[in-house]
Amino acid sequence: RYTKMKTATNIYIFNLALADALATSTLPFQSAKYLMETWPFGELLCKVVLSIDYYNMFTSIFTLTMMSVDRYVAVCHPVKALDFRTPAKAKIINVCIWVLSSLIGVPIMVMAVTKSKGKWFLGKVPFYGKVLCTLQFPDPPIYWDTVTKICVFIFAFMVPILVITICYGLMILRL
């Protein structure tokens, strides 16, 4: 039933929808955090919500990148596409995307903590006895914060944009 719907492209679209649905499930907690200006849900939900944010970011961009590669293969290598663009291979690739996203999601879950200490600052904003859901980096924290930001920039922006640009550039040259 619905065999025409079981294509590699639709499986990638389903993966995007799954990641977005997971991220949407965190919106009530994040909305409450912003309205209450504190994190009232405890450390476990803090870990879950922060890691889901990173999972969503990475699974979405990796899936979009893979969709570009898939489209490139379909347009520029139509004979190879018959072997590469199968629903079974798309499912395996989606599993790999989630495993790869776990390389970031799991450490985020481990580092996510709730903090509540009298007066302290987040950037220039003072917090008085409020609870914040944040990342607690190992010593020296400024180093690990910077490493995390650089890794996110490289793997969630630079590499995907490079792959997508190359794929579409090669398609333009082919057509």
C-alpha positions in Angstrom: 0.0 0.0 0.0 1.3 3.5 -0.9 4.4 2.0 -2.6 4.9 5.2 -4.6 5.4 7.1 -1.3 8.3 4.9 -0.2 11.1 6.7 -2.0 14.5 7.8 -0.7 13.4 11.4 -0.9 10.3 10.8 1.2 12.3 8.9 3.7 14.6 11.9 4.1 11.6 14.2 4.4 10.2 11.9 7.1 13.5 12.1 9.0 13.3 16.0 8.9 9.7 15.8 10.2 10.8 13.5 13.0 13.6 15.8 14.1 11.2 18.8 14.0 8.5 17.0 15.9 11.0 16.1 18.6 12.1 19.7 18.8 8.5 20.9 18.9 8.0 18.7 22.0 10.4 20.9 23.9 8.6 24.2 23.1 6.3 24.2 26.1 9.3 23.9 28.4 11.3 26.6 26.6 8.3 28.9 26.6 7.8 28.5 30.3 11.5 29.1 30.9 11.3 32.4 29.0 8.0 33.5 30.6 9.1 32.6 34.2 12.7 33.7 33.6 13.9 30.6 35.4 14.1 26.8 34.8 11.6 25.1 37.0 11.7 21.6 35.5 14.8 20.1 37.1 18.1 18.9 35.8 16.8 15.8 33.9 14.5 17.8 31.7 17.3 20.4 31.3 19.5 17.6 29.9 16.7 16.3 27.6 15.7 19.7 26.2 19.2 20.9 25.5 20.3 17.7 23.8 17.1 17.6 21.7 18.0 21.1 20.5 21.4 19.9 19.3 19.9 16.6 17.9 17.4 18.7 15.9 20.0 21.0 14.6 22.4 18.3 13.5 19.9 15.8 12.2 18.2 18.5 10.1 21.3 19.9 8.5 22.8 16.4 7.9 19.5 15.3 6.3 19.4 18.3 4.1 23.0 17.8 3.1 22.3 14.1 2.3 19.2 15.2 0.3 21.6 17.4 -1.8 23.9 14.4 -2.4 20.9 12.3 -3.3 19.7 14.9 -5.8 23.2 15.2 -7.3 23.4 11.4 -7.8 19.9 11.4 -9.3 20.7 14.2 -11.8 24.4 13.6 -12.6 24.6 9.8 -12.3 21.2 8.3 -13.1 22.5 4.8 -13.6 24.2 4.7 -10.2 21.1 6.3 -8.8 19.2 3.1 -9.3 21.4 1.3 -6.7 22.1 4.3 -4.4 18.6 5.9 -4.1 16.7 3.0 -2.6 14.4 3.2 0.4 16.6 0.7 2.3 19.8 2.7 1.8 18.0 5.9 2.7 16.9 4.3 6.0 20.4 3.2 6.7 21.7 6.7 6.0 19.1 8.2 8.3 20.2 5.8 11.1 23.8 7.0 10.4 22.7 10.6 10.6 21.2 10.0 14.1 24.3 8.2 15.3 26.5 11.0 14.0 24.2 13.5 15.7 24.7 11.6 18.9 28.4 12.5 18.8 27.2 16.0 19.8 23.9 15.2 21.5 25.2 12.8 24.1 28.0 15.1 25.3 25.5 18.0 25.5 23.2 15.8 27.6 26.2 15.1 29.9 27.2 18.7 30.2 23.7 20.2 30.7 23.1 21.3 34.3 20.9 23.5 36.3 22.6 26.4 38.2 21.2 28.4 41.0 23.7 30.5 43.0 22.6 33.8 44.6 23.9 36.5 42.2 25.8 35.5 39.2 26.1 36.7 35.6 25.2 35.2 32.2 27.1 37.5 29.9 26.1 40.9 31.4 22.7 39.8 32.7 22.6 39.3 36.5 20.6 36.4 38.0 19.4 36.5 41.6 18.5 33.1 43.0 17.1 32.0 39.6 17.7 28.6 38.1 19.3 28.4 34.7 19.5 25.4 32.4 22.9 25.7 30.8 26.1 23.8 29.7 28.8 23.2 32.3 32.0 22.8 30.5 35.1 21.1 32.1 38.0 23.2 33.1 39.0 25.5 31.6 35.4 26.3 30.6 36.2 29.1 28.2 38.4 26.7 26.2 35.7 24.0 25.9 33.0 26.6 25.2 35.1 27.9 22.3 35.8 24.3 21.1 32.1 23.5 21.1 31.2 26.7 19.2 33.9 26.0 16.6 32.8 22.4 16.2 29.2 23.5 15.7 30.3 26.1 13.2 32.4 23.7 11.2 30.1 20.6 11.3 26.7 22.3 11.3 27.5 25.1 8.8 30.8 25.0 6.9 30.9 21.3 5.9 27.2 21.1 5.0 27.3 24.4 3.0 30.4 23.2 1.2 28.8 19.8 0.3 25.5 21.4 -0.8 27.3 24.1 -2.8 29.5 21.5 -4.6 26.5 19.2 -5.3 24.4 22.0 -6.8 27.4 23.5 -8.6 28.2 20.2 -10.3 24.5 19.8 -11.2 24.5 23.3 -12.8 27.7 22.4 -14.8 26.1 19.1 -15.9 22.9 20.8 -17.1 
